[in-house]
Amino acid sequence: MTIGATIRQLRQEQDVTQEQLAEALGITSRSVSQWECDRTAPDISQLPALANFFNVTTDKLLGVDIKRKEDEVKKILKQVNVFQEQGDHESTVKYLREQIKIYPNEPELLTHLASALQTFYFHQGKADTEELKKEKSDEIITLCERALKYYKPTDDNNFTKQVLIGQYVYYLHDKEKGEKLVMSLPNVYCTRERFLADLYEGKEALARRQSALLWSMTQMMHRLFWEISRDDSYTYEQKIEILKADDAMTELITGGKPNFFHGKLSVNAATQAVFYLKLGDKEKALDTLEAAYDHADSYETRPSAEKYAPCWLSEMDDDQIKVLKMDTNTNYDTIYDIITKPENKFCEVFNGSERFERLMEKLKEKITK
């Protein structure tokens, strides 16, 4: 709604004539008529007087309804979450570009656009020239820096910093700028997840603590185990041992009913199968490939909002986590890609194996490619 339409609506709601409003402001009724027809607009110096006359805020006059804006941003982020769950980051980028034309200074929207650009152009490799990499990297950094300016002092801006750190560290390899941002983050012992439950009582406090245990701790430990296992100083036997430790921690925390975490267990198992084959243990390699398929199947077919079994996760279900898929692949696709990667040599080594062929047939029925 334009400022002229707002003035007309307020005037009519309060049963005020154009002449009465003009007299109160010391202007002509023609000026008021011109405003309401959107031929001209009030001078900025007249806004406080107009707001006081109608007993509204200047934001209301200008069409900035803060509550409505918050509700609209929530709707936008809900749609973004739908795209993210599908791994459709190209649609996320297009959608957010349009929304930011309406809300150009909304930090969450700016950050989600930066994140989607980073995933699409860098993680998925769509930036296939050095020129495009530089262009998109500059855009991502600019979006994050804009977002950081618009956050209030009490707002959580760590997601923005996370995207910015990712761009500096993983794609630009700028250690100096990356380190400066990393050191601005809290350490693991001083986090929101640790203290948030202390603000609540009863079931709400319990749910907050359980959520921190399940989502934050499990995901953080998995990331650390995974990165440790990639270090070339470890033997294949040690890498398997590290990934099994990650599996064991997940099984322990989830009480043997991993639900959502079947996804990472499937990738862990397939990766262990690669190492077993490199060690020449074909039987173990097949065992873990079949386990990878079973985990992938459990992940892809799990019921919506499935509850967790152990008493220490009594308040938790799968709907309490937002899933950010890096691409549109399913877990079946991921396992299939690991198996068919030429350097992993599964198809070469197990050529003619009935057991291997049965596994591949099951996967081919499930993959989306």
N, C-alpha and C positions, 0 to 999 in steps of 0.2 A: 504494500500500500504506500502511495506517495505521501509526502508531508501535506500536500493540499487536500488529498482525500481524508487524511487523518483529522485535519482541522475541521473539515466539513462534517465528518462523523461526530466529533466531540461537540461541535456547536449544536448539531441537531439533537444529540443525546441530552444535552443540558438546556435545551429549549432557549438558545441564545440566537438573536438575529445577527446578520452581518453588520448592521449598523451599530448594535450594542458592542460587539467585539471591536469594531473600528474605533468607536469612541473611547473604549477602555485603553486601547493601545496608542491613541493619538494619531491615527491614520485615517484614510478615506475608506468608505465601504467598497469602493471600486478596487482598492488594493486587496481587500479580503476576497472579493469575487475573483480577482486574477489569480490569487493563490489557489483557491479551491478548484479552478479550472486548469491548474498546472501550467498557466501561461508565465507566471513568475513564481518566486519562492520568497519566504521571509528572509530578511537579513539575519545573519548569525547573532547579531546583538539583540534581536527581538525574541529569540528562542526562550530565554528565561522568563520574560514577561508572559509569553504565550503559555508556557508550562504552568506558571503560577495562576494564570487566569482560569485554566481548565483543571487545575489541581492534579496535574500528572507530571511525570518526569520528562526531561528533554529526550531521553531514550524512547519513550512512548511516542512523542511527537515525530521523531525521526524514523519511527517504524522498527525500532530495536527493542523487541520484547525478549528480555533475557531468558525467562523461563521457556518461552517458545523456542528460542534458539537452542537451549540446552536439550530440549526434547528432540528437535530436528537433528542435532549432532548425534544423539544417541541412535536415532533411526539410521543415519548414514553409517555409523560404525557397525550397527547390526548387519547391514547389507555387506559391508566390507568383510565381516566375519564369515558370511556365507561364501563369498568368493574365496577367502583364505582356506576354508574347510575343503573347498573343491580344488585348491591348488591353482586357481585361475587368476594369476597376478596381472596378466595383460588387461583383463576386464576391470580389476581393481584400479589400475592406473587410469584407464579411461574414465571410470566412474568418479574417482576422486578429483581428477582435473576439473570436471564439471562442477562438483560440489564446492571446490575451493574458489571458484568464481563468485559464489554466493557468500562464502565464509572465508575470506582470504587470510584472516589472522587467527584462525583456529588451530592451536598447536597440535592437537591430536590428529587432525586431518592432514596437516603438513607432514607429520612424522610417518603416518601410515602410507602416504604417497611415497615418501623417501624410501621406506622399507620395501614397498612393492616394486619400485624402480630397481632397487638393489638386488632383489631376488630375481626379477625378470631379466635384467641386463647383465648381471654379474654371476649370480649363482647358476642361472640357467644358460648363461653364455650367449645371450642375444646381442650383446655388444661385441660384434665380430671384427671391428677395426679399432685401431688406436685412437682415431679421431672420435668415434662414437663412445669409446670408453671414457675419454676425457670429458666429453660433453655431458654424459650421464653422471659421471662422478662429480663434476662441478655442480650439477643440478641437485644431486642428493645432499651434498654438503651445504649448499645454499638453503635448501628446504629445512634441514636440521637446525642450522644457525638461526633462521627466521623463527622456527618453532621455539627454540630456547629463549628468544627475546620475549615471546608472548606468554610464556608460562608465568603464573603468579608465584611469589616466593614460597608459598606453602604447597604448590602443586608437585606431583611426582613427575619429574622429567627424565627418569632413568632410561625409559624406552628410547627416547630421542638420542641420548648419549650412547646407548647400545648400538643403534644404527650407525651413528657417526664413528664410533670406535671401529665397527666392522669395516667401514669404508677406508679409514686411515690405515688400519692394521693389516687386513686381509687383501685389500685390492690396491691400495696405494703404497703399502709397505713404509709408511711414514711413522717410524717408531716414536719420534719426539712428540708429535701431536697426539698420537694414540696414547702414549704414557700419561700425558697431561690430563686427558679425559678419564683414563682408567683410575688414576689416583684421586679423582673427584668423587668416585663411587664409594659407598660404604663397604667395610670389610664384611666377611661372611658372618661374623659374630654380632654385628650391629646392623640388622636388617629389619625391614617391615614385617617379614614373616615371623621373626622371633618375638616381636613386641606387640603385634596387632591384637592377639588374643587377650592381652592384659587389659584392653579397653572394654572388654565384654565380660559377661557372667554366664554361668549355666551352659546350656546347649550351644549357644552362639560362640562362647569362648572355646568350648570343646571342638566345634566344627572348624574354627580357625586354626587350632593347633593340629588337627588331623590333616587339614588341607596343606599346611606347611610341611608336614611329614611326608605326605604322599606325593604332592606335585613338586614342591621346591626341592626337597632333599633327594628324592629319587631321580629327578631330572638332572640336578647338579652332579650327583655321584656318577650317573651314567656318562655325562659329558667328560668328567675327569678321567674315569676308567677308559673311555674310548680314546681320548687324546693320549693318555699314557701308553696304551697298547700300540699306538702308531709310531712310537719312537723306535728307530732302527737299531738301537743298542740292545733290544730284547731279541731273544731267539724265538722261533715259531712256538716252541713248547711254552715259553714264558708268556707270549701274547695270548695263547689259548687260556692259560691260567688266569691272566688278568681279566679276560672277557667272562670267564666262568665266575670270577669273583663278583663282577657286575651283575651277572644273572642271579647269583645267590642272594645278593643284597635286595634285588627287586622281588625275588620270591619271598624273602623274609618279610619285607615291609608289607607286601600285599597278601601275606598269609597263604601263598600258593595259588591265589586266584588273580592273575595279573591284569585281566580285563584290557584296558587301554594299553598297558605296557607289553602286551603280546607283540606289538609292532616293533619295538626295539629288540625284544628277545629274538624275533625272526631274523633281523639283520645280524645280530650277534652270532646266531647259530650258523648262518650262511658264511659269515666271515671266518668262524672257526673251521668250517668245512674246507675253506681255501687253505688254511694253514695245515690241516691234517693231510690234505692231498700233497702239499709241498713236502711233508715229512714222509710221504709214501704209505700212509695208513689209509688205504682205500675204503676199508670197512667203516672206520670211524667217520670218514668224510661223507659217506652215504648216510650213515646214522644221523649226522648233524644236518645234512641237507633235508632229510625227511622231517626232522624236528623243526627246521626253519619253515617248511611248508605248513606244518601243523600250527605253528605260532601265527603265521600270516593268515591262515584260514580262521583261527580263533579271533584275530583282530578284525578282519573284514566282516565277519558274521556276528560280532558281539551285539547283544540287544542294546537299544537306546537306553541311556540312563541306568546302566547296570550297576548294581550296588557292589561294594567291596565286602569280602567275607569276614575279616578279623574284627574283633571287638574294638581294637585301637583305630579302626577306620569306619566306625558305625555310622557316621554322618555323611560319608562320601559316596558319590556316584560319578559315572562317566560324563554326565552333562555339566559338571562343574569345572571343566577345563576347555579353553578355546583352542581349537586345533589349527595350527598354521602349517599347511602343507606347502613344501617348497616347489612342488609341481603337481600335475594331475595324476601321476602314477599311483597305483594301489600297491599294497605290500606284496601282492603276487608279482607285479611288474618288477619291483625291486629285487626280489629273489631270482626271478627269471634272468634279469640283467646280470646279476652276479654269476649265475651258472653259465650263461652263454658268452661271457667275456672271454675272448680268445686266450689271453694270457693266463687265465685260471685253469684252462685245459680240462674242464670237467667233461665236455662233450667228446674230446679226444680220448681221454683215459677210459671213460665208461661206455665207449661205443660198443654196442652189442649187449650191454647189461640190461636184462629184463627189468630189474628193480629200478634202475635209473630211467629207463624208458617209461615205466609206469608213472614215475614222479613227474617227468616232463609232460606227459599227456595230461595229467591233472592240472599242471600249471598252464598249459596252452589253452585249456578250457576256461581259465579264469582271467588271463591277462587281457588288458584292454587294447593292446596294439594290433 
